[in-house]
């Protein structure tokens, strides 16, 4: 159960970092390329696009990152035991 919890923790952390980056990128891109009202910076558009269009991609990418980190964690544990 400890190993599952460690993997789930890595996956949640990777997802939160990826989701935060995605929301920030969408907000900045919308602000930069919007012709009218340059004083407005909306992160709600990034959150909406994340959940509406790209949630699966962000989850899959964070799963792959968590899987690689998990394998690295296992190898470090085995190396420490030897």
C-alpha positions in Angstrom: 0.0 0.0 0.0 2.9 2.3 0.7 4.3 1.9 -2.9 0.8 2.6 -4.3 0.5 5.7 -2.2 4.0 6.9 -3.3 3.0 6.4 -7.0 -0.3 8.2 -6.5 1.5 11.1 -4.8 3.9 11.4 -7.7 1.0 11.4 -10.1 -0.9 14.0 -8.3 2.2 16.3 -8.0 3.0 15.9 -11.7 -0.7 16.6 -12.6 -0.8 19.7 -10.5 2.4 21.1 -12.0 1.2 20.3 -15.5 -2.2 21.8 -15.0 -0.8 24.9 -13.4 1.6 25.4 -16.3 -1.2 24.8 -18.8 -3.5 27.4 -17.2 -0.7 29.9 -17.0 0.2 29.4 -20.7 -3.4 29.7 -21.9 -3.9 32.9 -19.8 -0.7 34.5 -21.1 -1.4 33.5 -24.7 -5.0 34.8 -24.6 -3.8 38.1 -23.0 -1.0 38.6 -25.6 -3.0 37.8 -28.7 -6.3 39.5 -27.7 -6.8 42.6 -29.8 -9.1 44.4 -27.4 -8.7 45.0 -23.7 -5.0 44.2 -23.0 -5.5 45.1 -19.3 -7.4 41.9 -18.6 -5.7 38.6 -17.7 -8.1 35.6 -17.4 -7.0 32.3 -15.9 -10.5 31.1 -15.9 -10.2 30.5 -19.7 -7.2 28.3 -19.0 -9.1 26.3 -16.4 -12.1 25.9 -18.7 -9.9 24.8 -21.6 -8.0 22.4 -19.4 -11.1 20.6 -18.2 -13.0 20.9 -21.5 -10.4 20.0 -24.1 -7.1 18.8 -22.6 -7.7 17.0 -19.4 -6.9 13.6 -20.8 -3.6 14.7 -22.4 -2.5 16.4 -19.2 -3.4 13.3 -17.1 -1.7 11.0 -19.5 1.5 13.1 -19.6 1.6 13.4 -15.8 1.1 9.6 -15.6 4.1 9.0 -17.8 6.2 11.5 -15.7 5.0 9.8 -12.5 5.8 6.4 -13.9 9.4 7.4 -14.8 9.8 9.1 -11.4 8.4 5.9 -9.7 10.9 3.7 -11.5 13.7 6.0 -10.6 12.5 5.9 -7.0 12.6 2.1 -7.0 16.1 2.0 -8.4 17.3 4.5 -5.8 15.7 2.4 -3.1 17.4 -0.8 -4.4 20.7 1.1 -4.8 20.5 2.3 -1.2 19.8 -1.2 0.1 22.9 -2.5 -1.7 
